[in-house]
Amino acid sequence: MHAYITQIYGRKEFTVFPPDQTPYVYPKANNVWVSEVNDVRNPDLEKYPLFAKATPVSFVVGPGETLFIPCGWWHTARSLTATISVALDCLNASNWKSFIKEVDMKLNQRRPLIAKAAHVYLSALGSVLNTSEKIGISI
């Protein structure tokens, strides 16, 4: 999903990696949306040698600032001070197919029949939502 993160109080450092960096961040086999690299600031390059090819971008978000993280971007955060943040995840036509792919991957591991039913349902729902967005109807 797309994420909007608004910093209310304090400062937080974010590090992001674009989707084309996925091979370098070692997605976990049982959860492909989570990296095996626990500390991107001090990675174990013997264990994760491809991480040396990654190009992280780090920046600080302060009070009153909002960060947009597009669907598919790898990210991590660490609080530099005591913080209060508000996060909002967003689904729309631009990331609906990625959402279906994520649901498929998670369900296929445990419940393949339910995964097929969910795929059909979410594909149909996505078509309805996409059409309603195009003609300006809010559902």
C-alpha positions as CSV (number, residue, x, y, z in Angstrom):
1,M,0.0,0.0,0.0
2,H,1.0,3.6,-0.3
3,A,1.8,5.1,3.1
4,Y,1.5,8.7,4.4
5,I,3.4,9.3,7.6
6,T,2.8,12.6,9.4
7,Q,5.2,13.5,12.2
8,I,3.3,15.2,15.0
9,Y,6.0,15.5,17.6
10,G,9.8,14.7,17.6
11,R,12.1,13.7,14.8
12,K,12.4,10.4,13.0
13,E,15.0,9.2,10.5
14,F,13.7,7.3,7.5
15,T,15.8,5.2,5.1
16,V,14.2,4.2,1.8
17,F,15.1,1.9,-1.1
18,P,13.3,2.0,-4.5
19,P,11.6,-1.2,-5.7
20,D,14.5,-2.0,-8.1
21,Q,16.7,-2.5,-5.0
22,T,14.7,-5.5,-3.9
23,P,17.3,-8.1,-4.7
24,Y,19.8,-6.3,-2.5
25,V,17.7,-6.1,0.7
26,Y,17.1,-9.9,1.0
27,P,13.4,-10.3,1.4
28,K,12.5,-13.0,3.9
29,A,11.3,-16.3,2.3
30,N,8.2,-16.5,4.6
31,N,7.3,-12.8,4.3
32,V,8.6,-11.1,1.1
33,W,7.7,-7.7,2.3
34,V,10.3,-7.8,5.2
35,S,14.0,-7.7,4.8
36,E,16.4,-10.1,6.4
37,V,18.9,-7.2,6.9
38,N,18.1,-6.1,10.5
39,D,20.3,-3.0,10.6
40,V,20.6,-1.1,7.3
41,R,23.1,1.4,9.0
42,N,25.5,-1.4,9.9
43,P,24.7,-4.4,7.7
44,D,26.5,-7.7,7.9
45,L,28.0,-7.7,4.5
46,E,29.5,-11.2,4.9
47,K,26.0,-12.6,5.4
48,Y,24.3,-10.2,3.0
49,P,26.9,-9.3,0.3
50,L,24.5,-7.9,-2.3
51,F,23.4,-5.2,0.2
52,A,26.7,-3.5,-0.7
53,K,25.0,-2.7,-4.0
54,A,22.0,-1.0,-2.4
55,T,21.7,2.8,-2.5
56,P,19.8,3.8,0.6
57,V,18.4,7.3,0.9
58,S,18.1,8.6,4.4
59,F,16.4,11.8,5.7
60,V,14.8,13.2,8.8
61,V,11.1,14.0,9.2
62,G,10.2,16.6,11.8
63,P,7.0,17.9,13.4
64,G,4.4,19.0,10.8
65,E,6.0,17.2,8.0
66,T,4.4,14.3,6.0
67,L,6.3,11.6,4.2
68,F,4.8,9.7,1.2
69,I,6.1,6.2,0.7
70,P,4.9,4.7,-2.6
71,C,3.8,1.1,-2.8
72,G,6.8,-1.2,-3.3
73,W,9.4,1.0,-1.7
74,W,11.4,-0.5,1.1
75,H,11.7,1.6,4.2
76,T,12.8,1.6,7.8
77,A,12.6,4.2,10.5
78,R,14.3,5.1,13.8
79,S,13.2,7.7,16.3
80,L,15.9,10.3,17.0
81,T,13.8,11.7,19.9
82,A,10.5,10.8,21.6
83,T,8.0,10.8,18.7
84,I,4.3,10.8,17.9
85,S,3.5,9.8,14.3
86,V,0.3,9.2,12.4
87,A,0.4,6.7,9.5
88,L,-2.3,6.2,6.8
89,D,-2.2,3.4,4.3
90,C,-3.9,4.0,1.0
91,L,-5.3,1.7,-1.7
92,N,-6.4,3.0,-5.0
93,A,-6.2,2.0,-8.7
94,S,-2.5,2.8,-8.9
95,N,-1.6,0.1,-6.3
96,W,-4.5,-2.3,-6.4
97,K,-2.7,-5.0,-8.4
98,S,0.2,-4.9,-6.0
99,F,-2.2,-5.4,-3.1
100,I,-3.8,-8.4,-4.8
101,K,-0.3,-9.9,-5.3
102,E,0.5,-9.4,-1.6
103,V,-2.8,-11.1,-0.6
104,D,-2.1,-14.0,-3.0
105,M,1.4,-14.6,-1.7
106,K,0.3,-14.6,2.0
107,L,-2.8,-16.8,1.5
108,N,-1.2,-19.2,-1.0
109,Q,1.3,-20.3,1.7
110,R,-1.5,-21.5,4.0
111,R,-4.8,-21.6,2.2
112,P,-4.5,-22.0,-1.6
113,L,-8.3,-22.4,-2.2
114,I,-9.1,-19.3,-0.2
115,A,-6.3,-17.5,-2.1
116,K,-8.0,-18.3,-5.4
117,A,-11.4,-17.1,-4.2
118,A,-9.8,-13.9,-2.7
119,H,-8.0,-13.3,-6.0
120,V,-11.3,-13.5,-8.0
121,Y,-13.2,-11.3,-5.5
122,L,-10.4,-8.7,-5.2
123,S,-9.9,-8.5,-9.0
124,A,-13.7,-7.9,-9.5
125,L,-13.8,-5.4,-6.7
126,G,-10.7,-3.6,-8.2
127,S,-12.6,-3.2,-11.5
128,V,-15.6,-1.7,-9.8
129,L,-13.4,0.7,-7.8
130,N,-11.4,1.7,-10.8
131,T,-14.5,2.4,-12.8
132,S,-16.0,4.4,-9.9
133,E,-12.8,6.4,-9.6
134,K,-12.9,7.2,-13.3
135,I,-16.5,8.5,-13.3
136,G,-16.1,10.3,-10.0
137,I,-18.3,8.1,-7.7
138,S,-17.1,7.7,-4.2
139,I,-17.8,4.3,-2.7
